[in-house]
Amino acid sequence: MKGSPNLLPAILLKARCLAGVKRTEEAMQIWAEARRLAPRDPAVYEAQAEIYQAEGKRGMAETARVNANRLRIEAASTVRRRF
């Protein structure tokens, strides 16, 4: 998994798949690699929410979704300022 952020979608897919089969501990390890590669990418926090949801941690899943939305809003406002 070492390499460029171009691998991010594949890394997140693997984490989501692991969460889907309730291998959440492994999913979180994979997710940590994604966060290291792209700490401000909303997709990273959406995947985290899915992992928490698979664990039954609804509150933590909601917090991860809020973080993803915040990052999305911040990115959109940064783009608007450039014009």
C-alpha positions as CSV (number, residue, x, y, z in Angstrom):
1,M,0.0,0.0,0.0
2,K,2.9,2.3,0.1
3,G,3.0,4.8,-2.7
4,S,1.1,7.7,-4.1
5,P,-2.3,9.1,-3.3
6,N,-3.5,7.7,-6.6
7,L,-4.0,4.5,-4.7
8,L,-6.4,6.1,-2.3
9,P,-9.7,4.8,-3.9
10,A,-8.4,1.3,-3.9
11,I,-7.2,1.6,-0.3
12,L,-10.6,2.9,0.8
13,L,-12.4,0.2,-1.2
14,K,-10.4,-2.4,0.7
15,A,-11.3,-0.8,4.0
16,R,-14.9,-0.7,3.1
17,C,-15.0,-4.3,2.0
18,L,-13.3,-5.5,5.2
19,A,-15.9,-3.5,7.2
20,G,-18.6,-5.1,5.2
21,V,-17.6,-8.6,6.3
22,K,-17.1,-7.3,9.9
23,R,-13.3,-7.4,9.8
24,T,-13.3,-3.9,11.3
25,E,-10.0,-4.1,13.1
26,E,-8.2,-4.8,9.8
27,A,-10.4,-2.2,8.1
28,M,-9.2,0.5,10.6
29,Q,-5.6,-0.4,9.9
30,I,-6.2,0.0,6.2
31,W,-8.1,3.2,6.8
32,A,-5.2,4.6,8.8
33,E,-3.0,4.3,5.7
34,A,-5.6,6.2,3.7
35,R,-5.7,8.9,6.2
36,R,-1.9,9.2,6.2
37,L,-2.0,9.6,2.4
38,A,-4.9,12.1,2.3
39,P,-5.8,13.5,5.7
40,R,-8.1,16.2,4.2
41,D,-10.0,14.0,1.7
42,P,-13.7,13.7,2.6
43,A,-13.8,10.2,1.2
44,V,-11.4,9.0,3.9
45,Y,-13.9,10.1,6.6
46,E,-16.8,8.6,4.8
47,A,-15.0,5.3,4.8
48,Q,-14.3,5.7,8.5
49,A,-18.0,6.3,9.1
50,E,-18.8,3.0,7.3
51,I,-16.3,1.1,9.5
52,Y,-17.8,2.6,12.6
53,Q,-21.3,1.8,11.4
54,A,-20.2,-1.8,10.9
55,E,-19.1,-1.9,14.5
56,G,-22.4,-0.5,15.6
57,K,-20.8,2.8,16.7
58,R,-23.5,5.1,15.4
59,G,-22.3,8.2,17.2
60,M,-18.8,7.9,16.0
61,A,-20.0,7.2,12.5
62,E,-22.0,10.4,12.5
63,T,-19.0,12.3,13.7
64,A,-17.0,10.9,10.8
65,R,-19.7,12.0,8.4
66,V,-19.7,15.5,9.9
67,N,-16.0,15.7,9.4
68,A,-16.3,14.6,5.8
69,N,-19.0,17.3,5.2
70,R,-16.9,19.9,6.9
71,L,-13.9,19.1,4.7
72,R,-16.1,19.2,1.6
73,I,-17.4,22.6,2.5
74,E,-13.9,23.9,3.2
75,A,-12.7,22.7,-0.1
76,A,-15.6,24.3,-1.9
77,S,-15.1,27.6,-0.3
78,T,-11.4,27.5,-1.1
79,V,-12.2,26.9,-4.8
80,R,-14.6,29.8,-4.8
81,R,-12.1,32.2,-3.4
82,R,-9.7,31.6,-6.2
83,F,-12.0,33.1,-8.8
